Amino acid sequence: MKSLKSVFAASLLAAGFASTASANTTQYLHIVGAPAYRQNSNDTISAIVATYSGNGAGLIATSANGTTAAKIESAKQNEWLIPNYASGVDLVVNASWTGSTAGFASVSSGSITQKFIQENPAPGTVASPAVSATVATAIQPDITLSDTFQLTTVYNGTVKLQGPTSGTYFTKAYQTLNASPLGVEAYRFVASPGAAAAGLTNITTSQAQLLFSNGALPLAYFTGKHSDEGTLVYPLSRDPGSGSRLVALSETGVGAQSTIYTYKPTVSGGSVDSAGNNVAGTITNSPGSIPVYPAGLISSTGVWDPNAGDTGYPSFGTTDQTGLLLAITSTPPANTLFVTYLNIDDSTEAAASGAQILTYNGVAFNPVIGTSPADLATLLPVEEGNYTFWSYEQLFYPTPLGTSVVTGYGTNQAAFANQIVSEFPNYAEVPLNGLQVSRSVDGGQVLQNY
C-alpha cells in the first residue's frame, strides 16, 4: 500500500485559522467502517484533505498517540478540518473504524450510533492536533466503508436481535444500502511466534474450517507428525461487529453467522510498536487451560452474544492488553500455538513483532506491483484468482438515490464522499482495474473476467 502522498500542513497560524473558521458554518461528515482497511481509508482521506492545504486544511485530532504518518494511517479514529471547503462552509470529516458489520448496523438503521472523537469544542487545531483524543461522542454516522456485502450481515430488512443485555430483545428495520466499489482487501492467516519452527507455515480451507468450528486442533493435523499430537492450535477471532470475521468465516465455509469458538489468552507485558499498538507480550495461561472469550455485549452493534467463545476481540490493535495484535504476537505457553486472520497491513505489523504469516492453501499473498502489461505478467495471485482470501472494499450509503454517491446529508458531504470513491484506487491493496476475476458474494466462487 502506498504511504501518505503528503504530510499535513503544520505551520498554520492558530489566529489565522480561528478567524477563517469563525466566519463560516461548520458541517460534518461522519464515516464508519472496516478496521481491516482503515490504513487505506485513512490514507485516502488524508490525501484528499492535503489537496486543500492552501485553505489551511489538515488533521485536528487522532486517537493515536502521535501524528507521524504511520500512526495517523493506523489510527482507529481520526478527525480532519477543511476550512472553506465550499463557499461559507468549513467541513469536518470525522472517521471511526469500528467494524464493517457495525457500520451496516448503524447506517442502515438510521439510529444506532458509534463513538467518535469529540467535536464540540474542537479537540485541537491543524497547527496542534490533539493526540490520544477522547473517543466518547455517540453520533449517527452518514456512510460506511465496509469490506463485506450487506447481505453477509444480519442487518437486512426487519430482524429481531438480542441485546443490549442478556435476555432482552429488540426488533429493528434495516434499509438496503447502495454501494460504490472501491477496491479489493486481501487477508492473511497469521500464527504465534515460534509457529514456523514448530512446522506450522500453511493453513488449508479445511483446516481453518475445523479450527474455528471445533475450537482447537492438534498441531499434528497441520504437520502430519505423530510427535505433534500433544501441541494444540487455538483460534483467535474478532467479534461479530467485524467484517473481517464474516469474510474469514465465509471464505473457509464455516458460515458468516455460525457460532464459533475463539479464545482470550491472558497476556502480560508487551511494548508499543511504531504504529502505536501494543505487541509482543507473554501469554501466562498454562498449556491446555486457555480461556474462551466470554459471552457479552458487542459494543459496536449493541447486540448481546450469549455464547461463550463466540464473541472475540473488538479491535485489532490497542495500546492496552485487549488487542488481537497483542495476543497473536505474544509468546505462547509450551505446546500451544494460536492462529488468527489479519488484513495485509496488520499482518505485516504482526510479522515485524515475531508472528508467522501463513500461506493459504499453499499460496502466498503478493502485494500489488501495478497495472502495466509488465506488472500484470508477474505472479499476482489475487488478481488471477489463485489466492481467494479477499473481499471487496465498498462505500455504502443510504437512500435516496441521486447523482452523487451520497444524498440526504448535504451537498458538501456528498461531494467529499465522491472524492473518496475517486481517490481510493490509489490506496487499495488490489485496484479493481487490475483484477482479472470477480465474485458475487463473500466467500463465493472466484470467476474469471476474460
Residue pairs with C-beta under 8 A, 6 or more apart in sequence:
1 39
1 40
1 43
1 344
1 345
1 367
1 427
1 429
2 43
2 426
2 427
3 43
3 69
3 73
4 43
4 46
4 47
4 50
4 69
4 72
4 73
5 43
5 46
5 47
5 50
5 426
6 47
6 50
6 53
7 50
7 69
8 46
8 49
8 50
8 53
8 57
8 58
8 59
8 67
8 126
8 129
9 50
9 53
9 56
9 57
9 58
9 126
10 58
10 126
10 127
11 127
12 56
12 58
12 125
12 126
12 127
13 127
14 125
14 127
14 128
16 56
17 56
17 83
17 125
17 126
17 127
20 55
20 56
20 83
20 84
20 90
21 81
21 83
21 90
23 88
24 83
24 84
24 88
24 89
24 90
25 88
25 89
25 90
26 89
26 90
26 91
26 92
27 85
27 89
27 90
27 91
27 92
27 410
27 412
27 413
28 91
28 92
28 93
28 94
28 119
28 413
29 91
29 92
29 93
29 94
29 142
29 143
29 409
29 412
29 413
29 416
29 417
30 94
30 95
30 96
30 114
30 116
30 139
30 140
30 141
30 142
31 41
31 45
31 93
31 94
31 95
31 96
31 141
31 142
31 143
31 144
31 145
32 95
32 96
32 97
32 98
32 99
32 102
32 103
32 106
32 107
32 114
32 141
32 143
32 144
32 145
33 41
33 95
33 97
33 98
33 99
33 100
33 103
33 144
33 145
33 146
33 147
34 41
34 97
34 99
34 100
34 103
34 145
34 146
34 147
34 148
34 185
34 242
34 243
34 244
34 393
35 76
35 97
35 98
35 99
35 242
35 244
35 315
35 316
36 100
36 147
36 185
36 187
36 242
36 243
36 244
36 316
36 342
36 343
36 346
37 145
37 147
37 185
37 343
37 393
37 429
38 74
38 75
38 76
38 97
39 73
39 74
39 343
39 345
40 183
40 185
40 393
40 424
40 427
40 428
40 429
41 95
41 97
41 145
41 420
41 424
41 427
42 72
42 73
42 74
42 75
42 78
42 95
43 73
43 427
44 420
44 423
44 424
44 426
44 427
45 78
45 80
45 93
45 95
45 420
46 59
46 72
46 73
46 80
47 423
47 426
47 427
48 416
48 419
48 420
48 423
49 57
49 58
49 59
49 80
49 82
49 93
50 57
50 58
52 82
52 83
52 84
52 85
55 82
55 83
55 84
55 85
56 83
56 126
57 80
57 81
57 82
57 83
57 85
57 126
58 80
58 81
58 126
58 129
59 67
59 72
59 78
59 79
59 80
59 126
59 129
60 79
60 80
60 81
60 92
60 122
60 123
60 124
60 125
60 126
60 129
60 130
61 77
61 78
61 79
61 117
61 118
61 122
61 123
61 124
61 129
61 130
61 131
61 133
62 71
62 72
62 75
62 77
62 78
62 79
62 117
62 129
62 130
62 131
62 133
63 75
63 76
63 77
63 78
63 117
63 132
63 133
63 135
64 71
64 72
64 74
64 75
64 131
64 132
64 276
65 71
65 131
65 132
65 272
65 276
65 319
66 131
66 276
67 129
67 131
68 274
70 274
70 275
70 276
71 274
71 275
71 276
72 78
73 275
74 275
74 276
74 277
74 317
74 345
74 349
75 276
76 96
76 97
76 98
76 135
76 315
76 317
77 94
77 95
77 96
77 97
77 116
77 117
77 133
77 135
78 94
78 95
78 117
79 92
79 93
79 94
79 95
79 116
79 117
79 119
79 123
79 133
80 92
80 93
80 94
81 90
81 91
81 92
81 93
81 122
81 126
82 90
82 91
82 92
82 93
83 90
84 90
85 91
85 412
85 416
86 411
86 412
86 415
89 412
91 412
91 413
91 416
92 119
92 122
93 416
94 116
94 117
94 119
94 139
96 114
96 115
96 116
96 117
96 135
96 141
98 114
98 115
98 241
98 300
99 238
99 239
99 241
99 242
99 243
99 300
99 301
99 314
100 144
100 146
100 147
100 148
100 153
100 242
100 243
100 244
100 246
101 148
101 153
101 155
101 240
101 241
101 242
101 243
101 245
101 246
101 300
101 301
102 114
102 241
102 242
102 298
102 300
102 301
103 114
103 141
103 144
103 145
103 146
103 243
103 396
104 144
104 146
104 148
104 150
104 153
104 155
104 174
104 177
104 396
105 112
105 153
105 155
105 174
105 241
105 300
105 301
105 302
105 303
106 112
106 113
106 114
106 140
106 141
106 144
107 141
107 142
107 143
107 144
107 177
107 396
107 397
107 398
108 150
108 155
108 156
108 174
108 175
108 176
108 177
108 396
108 398
109 155
109 172
109 173
109 174
110 140
110 175
110 398
111 140
111 172
112 140
112 172
112 301
112 302
113 138
113 139
113 140
113 141
114 138
114 139
114 141
114 300
115 135
115 136
115 137
115 138
115 139
116 135
116 137
116 138
116 139
117 123
117 130
117 133
117 134
117 135
117 137
118 133
118 134
118 135
118 136
118 137
119 137
123 130
123 133
123 134
124 130
124 133
142 397
142 406
142 409
142 413
143 395
143 396
143 397
143 406
143 417
144 177
144 395
144 396
145 182
145 393
145 394
145 395
145 396
145 420
146 243
146 393
146 394
146 396
147 185
147 243
147 244
147 247
147 391
147 392
147 393
147 394
148 243
148 246
148 247
148 256
148 391
148 442
149 392
149 394
149 441
149 442
150 156
150 176
150 177
150 179
150 396
151 441
152 243
152 246
152 247
152 250
152 256
152 441
152 442
153 246
153 256
154 161
154 257
155 174
156 174
156 176
157 173
157 174
158 171
158 172
158 173
158 174
159 171
159 172
159 174
160 169
160 170
160 171
161 169
161 170
161 171
161 172
161 303
162 168
162 169
162 303
162 304
162 305
162 306
163 169
163 170
163 297
163 298
163 301
163 302
163 303
163 304
164 297
164 302
164 303
164 304
165 297
165 304
166 295
166 304
166 306
168 304
175 398
175 399
177 396
177 397
177 398
178 396
178 397
178 398
178 399
178 401
179 394
179 395
179 396
179 397
180 394
180 395
180 397
180 405
180 421
181 392
181 393
181 394
181 432
182 392
182 393
182 394
182 395
182 420
182 421
182 424
182 425
182 428
182 432
183 392
183 393
183 424
183 425
183 427
183 428
183 429
183 430
183 431
183 432
184 382
184 390
184 391
184 392
184 393
184 428
184 429
184 430
184 431
184 432
184 435
185 343
185 344
185 390
185 391
185 392
185 393
185 428
185 429
185 430
186 343
186 344
186 365
186 382
186 387
186 389
186 390
186 429
186 430
187 244
187 247
187 248
187 341
187 342
187 343
187 344
187 347
187 389
187 390
187 391
188 341
188 342
188 343
188 344
188 347
188 357
188 358
188 360
188 365
188 389
189 203
189 208
189 339
189 340
189 341
189 357
189 358
189 360
189 389
190 328
190 339
190 340
190 341
190 342
190 347
190 350
190 351
190 355
190 356
190 357
190 358
191 200
191 233
191 328
191 337
191 338
191 339
191 355
191 356
191 358
192 328
192 329
192 330
192 331
192 332
192 336
192 337
192 338
192 339
192 355
192 356
193 280
193 329
193 330
193 331
193 332
193 354
193 355
193 356
194 331
194 332
194 337
194 356
195 201
195 337
195 355
195 356
195 358
196 356
198 219
198 223
198 228
198 231
198 337
199 219
199 222
199 223
199 225
199 228
200 219
200 222
200 223
200 233
200 337
200 339
200 356
200 358
201 356
201 358
201 359
202 222
202 358
202 359
202 360
202 361
202 362
203 211
203 222
203 339
203 358
203 359
203 360
204 360
204 361
204 362
205 251
205 252
205 253
205 360
205 361
207 217
207 221
207 222
208 248
208 252
208 254
208 339
209 252
209 253
209 254
210 217
210 221
211 217
211 233
211 235
211 339
212 235
212 237
212 248
212 249
212 252
212 254
212 260
212 261
212 262
213 254
213 258
213 260
213 261
214 261
215 234
215 235
215 261
215 263
215 292
215 309
216 232
216 233
216 234
216 235
216 261
217 232
217 233
218 228
218 229
218 230
218 231
218 232
218 233
219 225
219 228
219 229
219 231
219 232
219 233
219 337
220 226
220 227
220 228
220 229
220 231
221 233
222 228
222 233
230 335
231 335
231 336
231 337
232 287
232 288
232 335
232 336
232 337
233 337
233 338
233 339
234 263
234 265
234 290
234 336
234 337
234 338
234 339
235 260
235 261
235 262
235 263
235 338
235 339
235 340
236 262
236 263
236 265
236 312
236 313
236 324
236 327
236 328
236 338
236 339
236 340
237 245
237 248
237 260
237 262
237 293
237 312
237 313
237 340
237 341
238 244
238 245
238 312
238 313
238 314
238 316
238 324
239 245
239 298
239 300
239 305
239 311
239 312
239 313
239 314
240 246
240 298
240 301
240 303
240 305
240 310
240 311
240 312
241 298
241 299
241 300
241 301
241 314
242 312
243 391
244 341
244 342
244 343
245 312
246 256
246 442
247 389
247 390
247 391
247 442
247 443
248 254
248 341
248 389
249 255
249 256
249 258
249 260
249 443
250 256
250 441
250 442
250 443
250 444
251 388
251 389
251 442
251 443
252 443
253 443
254 260
256 442
256 443
259 307
259 310
260 309
260 310
261 292
261 309
261 310
262 292
262 293
262 309
262 310
262 311
262 312
263 290
263 291
263 292
263 293
263 309
263 338
264 291
264 292
264 293
264 294
264 313
264 327
265 283
265 285
265 290
265 291
265 327
265 330
265 332
265 338
266 283
266 284
266 285
266 291
267 281
267 282
267 283
267 284
267 321
267 326
267 327
267 330
268 281
268 282
268 283
268 284
269 280
269 281
269 282
270 278
270 279
270 280
270 281
270 321
270 326
270 330
271 278
271 279
271 280
272 278
272 279
272 319
273 279
273 280
273 349
273 352
273 353
275 317
275 349
276 317
276 319
277 316
277 317
277 318
277 319
277 323
277 325
277 326
277 349
278 317
278 318
278 319
278 320
278 321
278 323
278 325
278 326
279 325
279 326
279 329
279 330
279 349
279 350
279 353
280 326
280 329
280 330
280 331
280 353
280 354
281 321
281 326
281 329
281 330
281 331
282 330
282 331
283 327
283 330
283 331
283 332
283 333
283 336
284 333
285 291
285 333
286 333
287 333
287 334
287 335
287 336
288 335
288 336
290 336
292 308
292 309
293 308
293 309
293 310
293 311
293 312
293 313
294 308
294 311
295 304
295 305
295 306
295 307
295 308
295 310
295 311
296 304
296 305
296 311
297 303
297 304
297 305
298 304
298 305
298 311
298 314
299 314
300 314
305 311
313 322
313 323
313 324
313 327
314 322
315 322
315 323
315 324
316 323
316 324
316 325
316 342
316 343
316 346
317 323
317 324
317 325
317 326
317 346
317 349
318 325
318 326
324 340
324 342
325 342
325 346
325 349
325 350
325 353
327 338
327 340
328 338
328 340
328 342
328 350
328 355
329 350
329 353
329 354
329 355
331 354
332 338
339 358
341 389
342 350
343 429
344 365
344 367
344 429
347 355
347 357
348 357
350 357
351 357
357 364
360 387
360 388
360 389
361 388
363 381
363 386
363 387
364 381
364 387
365 381
365 382
365 387
365 389
366 378
366 379
366 380
366 381
366 382
366 387
367 429
368 380
368 382
368 383
368 429
368 430
368 431
368 434
369 375
369 378
369 380
370 434
371 431
371 433
371 434
375 434
376 383
376 434
376 436
380 434
381 387
382 390
382 430
382 435
383 430
383 434
383 435
383 436
383 437
384 436
384 437
385 436
385 437
385 446
385 447
385 448
388 446
390 430
391 442
393 424
393 428
395 405
395 417
395 420
395 421
395 424
397 405
397 406
397 417
398 408
399 408
400 407
400 408
401 407
402 414
404 411
404 414
404 415
404 417
404 418
405 414
405 417
405 418
405 420
405 421
406 413
406 414
406 417
406 418
407 414
425 431
425 432
425 433
435 449
436 448
436 449
436 450
437 446
437 447
437 448
437 449
438 446
438 447
438 449
439 445
439 446
439 447
